[in-house]
Amino acid sequence: MTSVPTAMTIAGSDSGAGAGIQADLKAFAAMGVYGTSVLTAITAQNTLGVTDAFELPASIIGSQIDAVLTDIGADAVKTGMLSSSAVIDCVVEKAREHGVSALVVDPVMVAQAGSRLLREDAVDALRRRLLPVALLVTPNRWEAEVLAGRPVTDVAGARDAARALVEMGARSALVKGGHIDGPPTDVLFDGSEFTEFTAERIQTANTHGTGCTLASAIAACIARGMSVSEAVAAAKEYITGAIRAAQPIGGGHGPVNHFYRFRAQPG
């Protein structure tokens, strides 16, 4: 095993490179960890939406996990697009087999442009099987409403949903406030106390990959030894800057700027 901090993403591929595996690896690199990847699906996707998708067999997903964890290892693991109950069962089985303790679950259900990425049958598997092995789950408002079965229209609702997700088995839950009116306030519940993280709301259409990037940045910070609260704070600062520095790419929702800290912007 290497002494370099490592993080692994288990997610789908975005051919437009704004979200999914591609965004995760960019975020890992930007946060200073070595990133590895396990593909769960291939999507034909750009800034306008998803036009096609192919789910990989659970057997090859499991083989990828084995290959990485038996050699390189992972100080933290982040999951993204797990589109079916079979894929979720595979990931849970491998997480238990390899003793993965720092699992950050981004419960991807719908792409930025509205395409559904999680089958109906997988929602219950995510609740019953994946949440109990998660160190942290990071739903947005809509995902939190589906998983917790209650409305999330304000910070109080986010608190209720975060508590419900922890009661389902996750050790902590971060309900993101980007889709709630007012300043974007993310609510973290660690099973005993709440912490709120508020940033400025940036008016831009270039937010593709925001959820993937935030969860991956959190996982990277955990891989570097930060607590969950510290990791969320650092990742929140990072994603806010990445949104602020985003530039138009494509004709729809452009991606955030993952490497804004490392290169000058065109004048």
N, C-alpha and C positions, 0 to 999 in steps of 0.2 A: 504494500500500500504506500501511496505517496504522502509526503507531509504537506504538500500544497493543498490549500482548501479546495474542495471539489463540491459541485452540485450537479444533480442529474434532473433532467426534465423528461417527463413521460407525457407526450402530447401529440397533437396532429401537426402536419406540415401545412404551412400557408405559402403557396407559390408566389404570392405577392410580397412575402417576407416581412409583413408588418405585425403579424401576430403569430401564435403557435410556437412551434419549435424554434423558428428563426428568431422571433422576438426574445424568447427565453434565453437562447445562447448569447444574443447581444447584451441582454441585461446582466447575465452572469459575468461576461467579460468586462463590462463597464463597472461592475461592483468588485472586481478583483479576484474572482475565483475561476478555476478551471471547470468548464462546463461539458457534460456529456449528454447524450440524447437517446431516447427510446421513442421511435415513431409508432403511434397507434392508428393513424389514418393519413391518407394523402388527400388534400383538397385542391381543387382548381379554384383559385380565389384571387381576387384583386381588391382594389379600394372600393369597388362598387358592390361586391358581394361574392357569395360562393355559388359556383355554377355546377360543380360536381364533387363527389367525395367517395372514397373507397376505404373501408375499414380493413386494417390488416388482421390476419388470423391471430387469435389469442396465443397460439403456440409460438409464433415468431416474436410477438411482444414479450412473452416470458423469456425467450432465448436472449433477446437484447438486454433485458434486465439482468439476467444471470451473467452475461458476458461482461457487463460493466462492473457489477458489484463484486464479482469474484476476482477482479484484477485491480481496477482503479479505485473502486469504492465510491462512497458518496457521503459527505458530511451533512448534506441535506438533500431531500428529493422533493420536486414540485410536480404536481399533476395538472394537466390541462384537459384537453378534449379526450374524454373516455366515453365513447358514444353509445356503448351497449352494456348490458348487465354482464355479458361474458367477459368483456374487457375489464370491467371493474373487478369482477371476481378474480381474474388473473393478477391484476395489480395488487389486490389485497393479499392474495396467497403468497406472492413473491415478497411483499413488504414484511409479512410475518416470517417467512422462511429466512430472509436475510437480516432480520432484526432491525429494520428501518424504524428509527424513533423520531427523526425530524422530518415529518412529512407535511408539506404545505399543499393543501387541496384548493385549487381554483376550480369551482364547479361550473365549468363552461357549459352553457345550455344553448345560447343563441349568439351568432356572430354579430359584429357591429352593424352590419347592413340588414340584419333580421333573419338570416337563415338559421334553422334549428340544427344544433349540433349534438343534442342529447336525446335519445329515443325515450318515449314515455316509460317503457319498461325499466329503463336504467335509473330513473329518479329514485325509486324505492331502494334499489341496490346501493345507490350512493348514500342514502340516509342510513340504511341498516348495516351495510358492510364497510363502506369507505370512511365515513365519519368517525367510527370508533378507533381507527388506527391513525387519525390525523392529529398532528400537533396543533395545526391551525387550518381553518377553513376560511376562504376569503370571498364570499358572495357579494355581488352587487345587489341593489334593491330588489330587482325582479327575481333573481335567483334565491335570495333570502326569503321572499314571499312564498315561492314554490316549496322550498325545503322546510321552512318553519310552519307553513300553513296559516299565515296571518299577514295582514297588511303592513307595509313598511312605507309610511308617508312622511315621517319626520324622525328626529333623533330618538324620541321616546320609542317609536316603533322599531327602530334599529336596535335599541337596547333589548327590547323584548325578544326580537328574532335572534340576536346573538346569544342570549341566555338559553333560548330553546335549542339552539344548535349544540351548545355545550351539554345540555341535558340529554341530547341524542348520542353523545359519546365523544365529540371532539374535545380536545383539551383546552382549546381556545377558539374564538371566532371573531373575525373582523368583518363587520357589515359596512360596505363602502357607501358613501353618501353622494357620489357623483350624479346620481339620477334623482336626488331629492332636492327640492327648492332650497335656495339659500347657499351660503358658503359650503363647499363640499367637506362634510365632516364624517370621517370614518370612525366607527365605534368598535373598540376592542373589549372583549370580555374574556378573562382568563380563568373563569370559574369562581373567582372571589371578588374581583373588582373590575370596574369599567374605566377605560381610558379613551379620551376623545382626541382625534388628530384632525385639525382644521387647516385648510390652505385656501388661497385665493381661487376664485372660479375664473378660469381663463377662457375667453370667448374664441373658439377655434373649431373648425371642422376636422382638424387633424388629430384625432384621438384613437385611431385604429391600433389595437394591441395594448391599450392602457391596462386592462385587467391582467393579461398575461405578463406584462412587463412588471407591474407592481408585485404580483405574487412571486415572480422569479427574483426580483431584487430582494424581497424579504427572505426567500430561501438562501440567497447568496450571503446575506448578512448573518443569518443563523449559522451557515457553514463556516463563517469567519469567527464564530464564538459569541455573537451577540445574543441577548435574551430576546424573546418574542417582541416585547414592547420596544426595545431598542432597535430591533430590526425593522419594525413597522415605521417607527419615526424616521429612520434613515431612508427607507424605501419611499416613504411619502414625500420627503424632500426631493429625492431623485426624480420621481415620476412627475412632480409638479414642474421641475425644470425641463424635463424631456417634453412635456406638453407645451410649455412656453416657447421652447426653441424649435418646435415642429415646423416643417415647411411643406408646402403643397406638393404632393406626389400623386399622380393619377387623377382621375376625374371624380372621385368620391371622398370617402373619409381617409385622408392620408395618415401615415404612421407617425408615432411620436419619434423624437430624435434621441435615440439611445446613447449616442456618443457625443452629446452636446458639451460635455465637460472636457473633451479631448481635442476638439478641432474648431478652428475659427469658422464663423459663418460667412458665406459669400456676401460681399458688399454690394 
